[in-house]
Amino acid sequence: MIVRIVFVIITVAVSYVLNMRQPLFWLYPLVVLVASGGIVGFEIWVKSFQKENVTKLFKGFIIGLVLGAAFSAIVRSFGVEVTPFLRVIIYLGMIYLGVALFSQLEIGMGFSQAPARKGAAPESLKILDTSVIIDGRIADIIETKFIEGILVVPKFVLDELQQIADSSDSVKRSRGRRGLDVLNRLRKKKDILLRITDRDFPEIPDVDSKLVKLAKTLDAKVITNDFNLLKVAEIQDVEVLNINLLTNALKPVVLPGEKMKLVVIKEGKDPGQGIGYLDDGTMVVVDSGKRWVGEKIEVTVTSVLQTPAGRMIFAKYEGE
């Protein structure tokens, strides 16, 4: 801003010095002030655009100039005199047409282009965050067709995945590589629209805040299993699809008195208890189940306990 102010002051001062002996010397600095202010305002206005939009405007402007020159040549070929006023009208009209048409044709919004799939909703954008990519379950969910639309992966999320994959910690390194493998798996599916966007917000250091900002900019939803990101997004009215909440919602309902068959895996903490697991990972504590470790038995549900870490089922052996 200081540079802009200095630029305006210098241009006005130079104009005043060069024209101070002219009859209307005050008019020249005034015109220069308006012109320099307009230049600075235009520069600020252009910087407010995303770089993809600036590229579209520039390409449309060039196309408009070419169309204007071609149209002027066609008019002259019919013997019509192209006056300066008519030339200005032609070029302005063609520039407007070029920008408008190019903006309509360039639908990618900064994404790498992918073939359109029949039945997909182009406006339905889903942004994947780092945690849900590393988790890997999103690939299975998408393949079941329960989530449709365009999957968007920001470049800054890819960079974060790359940093995790290159970590010196073996656990982080394996998690990062698994995330990259999940993206490659999705990319190879012809019926899945996966696009990469270069949109970034350098003024925002936090990745979660960038995701929320990008979702608001693109009017998109965020897919995550990060509880903190869920809360931040809800505060800013950004819709979030949480994989963990989906998993909990899909767990079968078990009521006291129901019977089920399971394999007792290990001993429990209390004397005589046995521990087994349902297919969805829910832990089942079997009273007097210690002696049946390694065997498949039928048990009766006695109670169900919901904890912050998940659900626990208490049961007793049917033969007791």
C-alpha positions as CSV (number, residue, x, y, z in Angstrom):
1,M,0.0,0.0,0.0
2,I,2.9,2.4,0.7
3,V,4.3,1.7,-2.7
4,R,0.9,2.5,-4.3
5,I,0.6,5.8,-2.4
6,V,4.2,6.8,-3.4
7,F,3.4,5.9,-7.0
8,V,0.4,8.2,-7.1
9,I,2.1,11.0,-5.3
10,I,5.2,10.9,-7.7
11,T,3.1,10.8,-10.8
12,V,0.9,13.7,-9.7
13,A,4.0,15.7,-8.7
14,V,5.8,15.1,-12.0
15,S,2.7,16.1,-13.9
16,Y,2.5,19.3,-11.9
17,V,6.1,20.2,-12.4
18,L,6.0,19.5,-16.1
19,N,2.8,21.5,-16.7
20,M,3.1,24.3,-14.1
21,R,3.5,27.0,-16.8
22,Q,0.5,25.9,-18.8
23,P,-2.7,27.9,-18.6
24,L,-4.7,25.2,-17.0
25,F,-1.8,23.6,-15.1
26,W,-4.1,22.3,-12.3
27,L,-6.0,20.2,-14.7
28,Y,-3.1,18.0,-15.6
29,P,-2.3,16.8,-12.1
30,L,-6.0,16.1,-11.6
31,V,-6.2,13.9,-14.7
32,V,-3.0,12.1,-13.7
33,L,-4.4,11.6,-10.2
34,V,-7.6,10.0,-11.5
35,A,-5.6,7.9,-14.0
36,S,-3.0,6.6,-11.5
37,G,-5.7,6.0,-8.9
38,G,-7.6,4.0,-11.5
39,I,-4.5,1.9,-12.3
40,V,-3.9,1.2,-8.6
41,G,-7.6,0.3,-8.2
42,F,-7.5,-2.0,-11.2
43,E,-4.4,-3.7,-9.8
44,I,-6.1,-4.3,-6.4
45,W,-9.2,-5.6,-8.2
46,V,-7.3,-8.1,-10.3
47,K,-5.4,-9.4,-7.3
48,S,-8.8,-10.2,-5.6
49,F,-9.4,-12.8,-8.3
50,Q,-8.2,-16.4,-8.1
51,K,-5.4,-17.0,-10.6
52,E,-7.6,-19.3,-12.6
53,N,-10.2,-16.5,-13.1
54,V,-7.4,-14.1,-14.1
55,T,-6.2,-16.6,-16.7
56,K,-9.7,-16.9,-18.1
57,L,-10.1,-13.2,-18.4
58,F,-6.8,-12.8,-20.1
59,K,-7.5,-15.7,-22.6
60,G,-10.9,-14.3,-23.3
61,F,-9.5,-10.8,-23.9
62,I,-7.0,-12.2,-26.4
63,I,-9.7,-14.2,-28.2
64,G,-11.8,-11.0,-28.2
65,L,-9.0,-9.0,-29.9
66,V,-8.6,-11.7,-32.6
67,L,-12.4,-11.8,-33.2
68,G,-12.5,-8.0,-33.4
69,A,-9.7,-7.9,-36.0
70,A,-11.3,-10.7,-38.0
71,F,-14.8,-9.0,-37.9
72,S,-13.3,-5.6,-38.9
73,A,-11.6,-7.3,-41.9
74,I,-14.9,-9.0,-42.9
75,V,-16.7,-5.7,-42.7
76,R,-14.1,-3.9,-44.8
77,S,-14.3,-6.7,-47.4
78,F,-17.9,-5.7,-48.1
79,G,-16.8,-2.2,-48.8
80,V,-18.0,-0.7,-45.5
81,E,-15.8,2.0,-44.1
82,V,-14.7,1.1,-40.5
83,T,-14.5,4.4,-38.7
84,P,-12.6,4.8,-35.4
85,F,-15.9,4.8,-33.5
86,L,-17.1,1.7,-35.2
87,R,-13.8,0.0,-34.6
88,V,-14.0,0.7,-30.9
89,I,-17.5,-0.7,-30.8
90,I,-16.5,-3.8,-32.7
91,Y,-13.5,-4.5,-30.4
92,L,-15.4,-3.9,-27.2
93,G,-18.2,-6.2,-28.3
94,M,-15.8,-8.9,-29.4
95,I,-13.8,-8.7,-26.2
96,Y,-16.9,-9.0,-24.1
97,L,-18.1,-11.9,-26.2
98,G,-14.6,-13.6,-25.9
99,V,-14.5,-13.3,-22.1
100,A,-18.1,-14.5,-21.8
101,L,-17.7,-17.5,-24.1
102,F,-14.4,-18.5,-22.7
103,S,-15.7,-18.4,-19.1
104,Q,-18.5,-20.7,-20.1
105,L,-16.3,-23.2,-21.9
106,E,-13.6,-23.3,-19.2
107,I,-15.8,-25.1,-16.7
108,G,-12.9,-26.8,-14.8
109,M,-12.6,-24.2,-12.0
110,G,-8.9,-24.9,-11.7
111,F,-9.3,-28.7,-11.7
112,S,-7.5,-31.1,-13.9
113,Q,-10.0,-32.1,-16.6
114,A,-11.8,-35.5,-16.5
115,P,-14.4,-37.0,-18.8
116,A,-18.0,-36.4,-17.7
117,R,-19.9,-39.4,-16.4
118,K,-23.5,-39.9,-17.2
119,G,-25.7,-39.1,-14.2
120,A,-23.0,-37.2,-12.3
121,A,-23.9,-33.8,-10.8
122,P,-21.2,-31.4,-11.8
123,E,-22.2,-29.0,-9.1
124,S,-22.0,-31.7,-6.4
125,L,-18.4,-31.2,-5.2
126,K,-16.9,-33.2,-2.3
127,I,-13.5,-32.1,-0.9
128,L,-11.4,-34.9,0.6
129,D,-9.2,-34.0,3.5
130,T,-5.9,-35.7,4.5
131,S,-7.3,-37.8,7.3
132,V,-10.1,-39.4,5.2
133,I,-7.6,-40.2,2.4
134,I,-5.2,-41.9,4.8
135,D,-8.1,-43.8,6.5
136,G,-8.9,-45.5,3.2
137,R,-12.5,-46.4,3.8
138,I,-13.6,-43.6,1.5
139,A,-12.6,-45.6,-1.5
140,D,-14.9,-48.5,-0.5
141,I,-17.8,-46.1,0.2
142,I,-17.4,-44.4,-3.1
143,E,-17.3,-47.6,-5.0
144,T,-20.7,-48.6,-3.5
145,K,-22.2,-45.5,-5.3
146,F,-23.6,-44.0,-2.1
147,I,-21.5,-40.9,-2.7
148,E,-21.8,-39.2,-6.1
149,G,-20.5,-36.1,-7.7
150,I,-17.0,-34.8,-8.2
151,L,-14.3,-35.6,-5.7
152,V,-11.9,-32.7,-5.2
153,V,-8.4,-33.0,-3.8
154,P,-6.6,-29.7,-3.1
155,K,-3.0,-29.4,-4.0
156,F,-2.1,-28.5,-0.4
157,V,-3.6,-31.8,0.8
158,L,-1.4,-33.7,-1.7
159,D,1.6,-31.8,-0.5
160,E,0.7,-32.8,3.1
161,L,0.4,-36.4,2.1
162,Q,3.7,-36.2,0.3
163,Q,5.4,-34.8,3.5
164,I,3.8,-37.6,5.6
165,A,5.0,-40.2,3.0
166,D,8.5,-38.9,3.2
167,S,8.6,-38.7,7.0
168,S,11.5,-40.4,8.9
169,D,8.9,-42.0,11.2
170,S,8.0,-45.4,9.7
171,V,4.4,-45.3,11.0
172,K,3.8,-41.9,9.4
173,R,5.6,-42.9,6.2
174,S,3.3,-46.0,5.8
175,R,0.2,-43.9,6.5
176,G,1.2,-41.4,3.9
177,R,1.9,-44.0,1.3
178,R,-1.4,-45.7,2.0
179,G,-3.1,-42.3,1.4
180,L,-1.3,-42.0,-2.0
181,D,-2.3,-45.5,-2.9
182,V,-6.0,-44.7,-2.1
183,L,-5.8,-41.7,-4.4
184,N,-4.3,-43.8,-7.2
185,R,-7.0,-46.4,-6.7
186,L,-9.7,-43.7,-7.1
187,R,-8.0,-42.1,-10.1
188,K,-7.9,-45.4,-12.0
189,K,-11.6,-45.9,-11.7
190,K,-13.2,-44.6,-14.9
191,D,-16.6,-44.1,-13.3
192,I,-15.2,-41.9,-10.5
193,L,-14.6,-38.2,-11.1
194,L,-11.4,-37.2,-9.2
195,R,-10.0,-33.8,-9.8
196,I,-7.1,-31.8,-8.4
197,T,-7.4,-28.1,-7.8
198,D,-4.4,-25.7,-7.4
199,R,-6.5,-23.2,-5.5
200,D,-4.6,-22.2,-2.4
201,F,-4.8,-19.5,0.3
202,P,-1.2,-18.6,1.2
203,E,-2.4,-16.2,3.9
204,I,-3.9,-19.2,5.8
205,P,-1.3,-21.4,7.4
206,D,-3.6,-24.1,8.8
207,V,-4.7,-26.9,6.4
208,D,-8.1,-27.4,8.1
209,S,-8.8,-23.6,7.7
210,K,-7.8,-23.8,4.1
211,L,-10.2,-26.7,3.5
212,V,-13.1,-24.8,5.0
213,K,-12.2,-21.7,3.0
214,L,-12.0,-23.7,-0.2
215,A,-15.4,-25.4,0.6
216,K,-17.0,-22.0,1.0
217,T,-15.4,-20.7,-2.2
218,L,-16.6,-23.7,-4.3
219,D,-19.8,-24.2,-2.4
220,A,-18.7,-27.8,-1.7
221,K,-18.9,-30.3,1.0
222,V,-16.0,-31.7,3.0
223,I,-15.5,-35.4,3.6
224,T,-13.4,-36.1,6.7
225,N,-13.2,-38.2,9.8
226,D,-11.5,-35.4,11.8
227,F,-13.7,-34.4,14.7
228,N,-12.0,-31.0,15.1
229,L,-12.4,-30.1,11.4
230,L,-16.1,-31.1,11.7
231,K,-16.6,-28.6,14.5
232,V,-14.7,-25.8,12.7
233,A,-16.7,-26.3,9.5
234,E,-20.0,-26.4,11.4
235,I,-19.2,-23.0,12.9
236,Q,-18.7,-21.5,9.5
237,D,-21.8,-23.2,8.0
238,V,-19.8,-25.6,5.8
239,E,-21.5,-29.0,5.3
240,V,-19.3,-32.0,6.4
241,L,-19.7,-35.7,5.7
242,N,-18.0,-37.5,8.6
243,I,-17.0,-41.1,7.9
244,N,-16.9,-42.1,11.5
245,L,-20.5,-40.8,12.0
246,L,-21.5,-42.8,9.0
247,T,-19.9,-45.9,10.4
248,N,-21.6,-45.6,13.7
249,A,-25.0,-45.1,12.0
250,L,-24.5,-48.3,10.0
251,K,-23.8,-50.5,13.0
252,P,-26.6,-53.0,13.6
253,V,-29.0,-52.3,16.4
254,V,-28.7,-54.9,19.2
255,L,-31.3,-55.2,22.0
256,P,-31.2,-57.0,25.3
257,G,-32.5,-60.6,24.9
258,E,-31.3,-61.0,21.3
259,K,-29.1,-64.0,20.5
260,M,-25.9,-64.0,18.4
261,K,-23.0,-66.2,17.5
262,L,-19.4,-65.1,17.9
263,V,-15.9,-66.4,18.5
264,V,-14.4,-65.7,21.9
265,I,-11.0,-64.2,21.1
266,K,-9.4,-63.6,24.5
267,E,-10.0,-63.3,28.2
268,G,-11.6,-60.3,29.7
269,K,-10.3,-58.0,32.5
270,D,-12.7,-59.4,35.1
271,P,-12.4,-63.0,36.3
272,G,-14.2,-65.5,34.0
273,Q,-15.0,-63.0,31.3
274,G,-14.4,-63.6,27.6
275,I,-14.0,-61.0,24.8
276,G,-15.4,-61.4,21.2
277,Y,-16.0,-59.0,18.4
278,L,-18.8,-58.5,15.9
279,D,-18.1,-58.0,12.2
280,D,-18.2,-54.2,12.5
281,G,-15.6,-54.3,15.3
282,T,-18.0,-53.9,18.3
283,M,-16.6,-55.5,21.4
284,V,-18.8,-58.1,23.1
285,V,-18.0,-59.0,26.8
286,V,-19.2,-62.5,27.5
287,D,-19.9,-63.4,31.2
288,S,-18.3,-66.7,32.1
289,G,-16.9,-66.9,28.5
290,K,-13.2,-67.4,29.5
291,R,-13.4,-71.2,29.1
292,W,-14.7,-70.8,25.6
293,V,-11.7,-68.9,24.2
294,G,-11.0,-69.9,20.6
295,E,-14.5,-71.4,20.1
296,K,-17.7,-70.1,18.5
297,I,-20.6,-70.0,20.9
298,E,-24.1,-68.6,21.0
299,V,-24.7,-65.8,23.5
300,T,-27.7,-63.8,24.7
301,V,-27.3,-60.0,24.9
302,T,-27.9,-58.7,28.5
303,S,-27.1,-54.9,28.0
304,V,-25.6,-52.4,25.6
305,L,-23.3,-49.6,26.7
306,Q,-22.6,-46.6,24.5
307,T,-19.2,-45.0,25.4
308,P,-17.3,-42.0,23.8
309,A,-15.0,-44.6,22.3
310,G,-17.8,-46.7,20.8
311,R,-20.4,-49.3,21.8
312,M,-19.9,-52.2,24.1
313,I,-22.2,-55.2,24.3
314,F,-22.5,-57.4,27.4
315,A,-23.8,-61.0,27.0
316,K,-23.9,-64.3,28.7
317,Y,-23.3,-67.8,27.4
318,E,-26.5,-69.4,26.2
319,G,-25.7,-72.7,28.0
320,E,-25.4,-71.0,31.4
